[in-house]
Amino acid sequence: MTTTLDRPFDEVVTDVRDALAAQGFGIVSEIDMQATLRTKLGVDIPRQIILGACNPAFAHRSLQEDPSIGLLLPCNIVVRDTDSGTVVEMIDPQVLVSVTEHPGMQQIANEVSEGLAAAMDAVRTSA
Protein backbone atom coordinates (compact mmCIF):
# COMPACT_ATOMS: atom_id res chain seq x y z
CA MET A 1 0.00 0.00 0.00
CA THR A 2 1.55 3.27 -1.08
CA THR A 3 0.71 6.91 -1.63
CA THR A 4 2.65 10.07 -2.45
CA LEU A 5 1.53 13.27 -0.77
CA ASP A 6 2.29 16.90 -1.52
CA ARG A 7 2.80 17.74 2.15
CA PRO A 8 5.83 18.28 4.37
CA PHE A 9 7.58 15.19 5.74
CA ASP A 10 7.05 16.03 9.43
CA GLU A 11 3.36 16.72 8.88
CA VAL A 12 2.89 13.40 7.11
CA VAL A 13 4.72 11.50 9.87
CA THR A 14 2.35 13.04 12.42
CA ASP A 15 -0.66 12.17 10.25
CA VAL A 16 0.55 8.57 9.89
CA ARG A 17 1.00 8.19 13.65
CA ASP A 18 -2.46 9.67 14.31
CA ALA A 19 -4.15 7.53 11.65
CA LEU A 20 -2.55 4.36 12.97
CA ALA A 21 -3.52 5.22 16.55
CA ALA A 22 -7.12 5.75 15.45
CA GLN A 23 -7.07 2.16 14.14
CA GLY A 24 -5.63 0.77 17.38
CA PHE A 25 -2.00 0.56 16.28
CA GLY A 26 0.84 1.82 18.44
CA ILE A 27 4.37 2.55 17.30
CA VAL A 28 6.69 0.05 18.98
CA SER A 29 9.82 0.87 17.02
CA GLU A 30 11.19 3.70 14.93
CA ILE A 31 14.29 3.73 12.75
CA ASP A 32 15.57 7.02 11.37
CA MET A 33 17.31 5.71 8.26
CA GLN A 34 18.83 9.07 7.36
CA ALA A 35 20.49 9.47 10.77
CA THR A 36 21.52 5.81 10.98
CA LEU A 37 23.22 5.73 7.58
CA ARG A 38 24.89 9.07 8.20
CA THR A 39 26.27 7.85 11.54
CA LYS A 40 27.22 4.33 10.48
CA LEU A 41 28.37 4.88 6.90
CA GLY A 42 28.87 8.62 6.51
CA VAL A 43 26.38 8.70 3.63
CA ASP A 44 23.51 11.09 3.21
CA ILE A 45 20.06 10.04 2.01
CA PRO A 46 16.76 11.91 1.99
CA ARG A 47 14.69 11.77 5.17
CA GLN A 48 13.20 8.33 5.77
CA ILE A 49 11.82 6.60 8.82
CA ILE A 50 10.58 3.09 9.36
CA LEU A 51 7.78 2.84 11.91
CA GLY A 52 7.01 -0.53 13.48
CA ALA A 53 3.27 -0.52 14.11
CA CYS A 54 1.53 -3.05 16.31
CA ASN A 55 -2.06 -3.61 17.32
CA PRO A 56 -1.80 -5.63 20.56
CA ALA A 57 -5.07 -7.52 20.03
CA PHE A 58 -4.07 -8.63 16.54
CA ALA A 59 -0.55 -9.49 17.70
CA HIS A 60 -1.92 -11.63 20.52
CA ARG A 61 -4.33 -13.49 18.24
CA SER A 62 -1.55 -14.02 15.70
CA LEU A 63 0.85 -15.40 18.30
CA GLN A 64 -1.83 -17.81 19.53
CA GLU A 65 -2.30 -19.06 15.97
CA ASP A 66 1.42 -19.30 15.19
CA PRO A 67 4.06 -18.54 17.85
CA SER A 68 6.66 -18.02 15.09
CA ILE A 69 4.67 -15.11 13.64
CA GLY A 70 6.80 -12.80 15.77
CA LEU A 71 9.34 -13.02 12.95
CA LEU A 72 6.92 -10.98 10.83
CA LEU A 73 5.89 -8.46 13.49
CA PRO A 74 5.48 -5.53 13.73
CA CYS A 75 3.94 -4.15 10.54
CA ASN A 76 6.42 -1.79 8.90
CA ILE A 77 5.40 1.61 7.62
CA VAL A 78 7.92 3.72 5.71
CA VAL A 79 7.68 7.48 5.36
CA ARG A 80 10.26 8.98 3.01
CA ASP A 81 11.01 12.31 1.41
CA THR A 82 11.31 12.33 -2.40
CA ASP A 83 11.45 14.91 -5.18
CA SER A 84 7.83 13.96 -5.94
CA GLY A 85 6.58 14.48 -2.39
CA THR A 86 6.37 12.51 0.83
CA VAL A 87 5.84 8.81 0.19
CA VAL A 88 4.01 6.57 2.66
CA GLU A 89 4.31 2.81 2.23
CA MET A 90 2.62 0.19 4.40
CA ILE A 91 3.29 -3.53 4.29
CA ASP A 92 0.36 -5.58 3.06
CA PRO A 93 -0.39 -8.19 5.75
CA GLN A 94 -1.64 -10.51 3.00
CA VAL A 95 1.96 -10.77 1.79
CA LEU A 96 3.16 -11.61 5.29
CA VAL A 97 0.51 -14.25 5.89
CA SER A 98 1.34 -15.93 2.59
CA VAL A 99 4.65 -17.14 4.07
CA THR A 100 2.91 -18.95 6.92
CA GLU A 101 1.20 -22.29 6.65
CA HIS A 102 -1.55 -21.47 9.12
CA PRO A 103 -4.99 -21.00 7.56
CA GLY A 104 -6.20 -19.24 10.71
CA MET A 105 -3.84 -16.37 9.95
CA GLN A 106 -5.85 -15.35 6.88
CA GLN A 107 -8.74 -13.84 8.88
CA ILE A 108 -6.36 -11.93 11.11
CA ALA A 109 -4.47 -10.64 8.05
CA ASN A 110 -7.76 -9.51 6.53
CA GLU A 111 -8.61 -7.51 9.65
CA VAL A 112 -5.13 -5.99 9.91
CA SER A 113 -5.30 -5.08 6.21
CA GLU A 114 -8.60 -3.30 6.77
CA GLY A 115 -7.12 -1.28 9.64
CA LEU A 116 -4.00 -0.32 7.71
CA ALA A 117 -6.06 0.56 4.63
CA ALA A 118 -8.29 2.80 6.76
CA ALA A 119 -5.18 4.47 8.21
CA MET A 120 -3.77 5.01 4.71
CA ASP A 121 -7.08 6.53 3.57
CA ALA A 122 -7.03 8.87 6.57
CA VAL A 123 -3.48 9.97 5.75
CA ARG A 124 -4.45 10.63 2.14
CA THR A 125 -7.38 12.82 3.16
CA SER A 126 -5.65 14.72 6.00
CA ALA A 127 -5.40 18.42 5.31
N, C-alpha and C positions, 0 to 999 in steps of 0.2 A: 504494500500500500504506500503510495507516494503522492506528494503534491509539492508544487513550487509556489511560493507566496511572495508578493511584492510588498514585504513588510520587513522591518529591521530584525536582525537575528535575535537580540535580547527579548524583543516583544514576542516573537514566535516561540521562543523557549518558555516564556511565562505562559503563553496560551496553551502550549502542549501540556505543561504540568497541570494547569487548571482543568483542561479537558480530560486528562487521564484521571485526575482526582474525582471529577464528577461521575466517572464510570467505575469508581471503586479501586483504582490502581494507585499504588504509592510508588515513589521512586526509591529503590533500594540500593542503587549504585549509579555513579555518574563518572564518566571518563572524559576529560577535556583533552581531546586528541591533539589540538594545536599546542597546548602547553606541554603535554607529554612528549611529543616528537621534538619540540624545541629543546627541552631539557635533556632527553636521552640521546638524540641524534644531531642536534644543532641544525635541524631543518625547519623551514617555516612553511606551514600550510594554512589555507583559509580556516576560519573558525569552524569547529566541528565538535559536537559532544555526542556521546552515546549514553542514553538514559536506560537504565535497567528498571523496567516497570513490572510490578507484581500486584496481583489481586489476591490477597490471602485466602479467600474462600476457594477460588479456582486452583490456587497452588495446592491447598490441602486436598481437595478432591483429586487432583492429578497425582499427587504422591500416594494416595490410597490406591489408585488404579495401577500405578507403575512407580515403585520407589526410585527407579533409575531416571525418571523424568527430570530430576533435578539437574541433569546434564544440559537440559534445554531451557532451563529457567535462569533468569527472568526473561520476559519479552524485551527485546532491544528496540529502541527508538533512536534514530539518528536525526539530529538537526545540524545542517551544515550551510555555510555561507557560500554562494556561488555568484558568478557574474549575472546569472539569470534571476537571482532572488534567493530567498531562504528556502531550502529544500527540507521537507520532513518525510522520513521514511520509517514505516513500522513493519516489523516482521509479520508475516501472515501465519498465524498459528496452524493453519491447515498444512503448511509446508513442514512445520515441526512435527506434527502428529503423524505425518506420512512416514517418518523414520521409526516409529514405534510399531510394535505388533500387537497393540492392545486396542481392540475395537471399542472399548469403553471410553477411550480418549477422544473419539470423534465428537461426541456430544459436548464435551468440555471445550474442545477446540472451536466448535461452532459458537458457543456462548462467548468465549474470549474474543473471537473474531468480530462478533456483533459489538462488543464493548469497545474494541479498538477502532472499528469502523465508525462508531458514533463519536469517539474522541476525534478522529481525523476529520469528520464532517464539521464538528464544532470548531476545530482549528481553522478550517477553510473559511468558515463564515464569521469568524471573529473580526471585529472592526479594528 
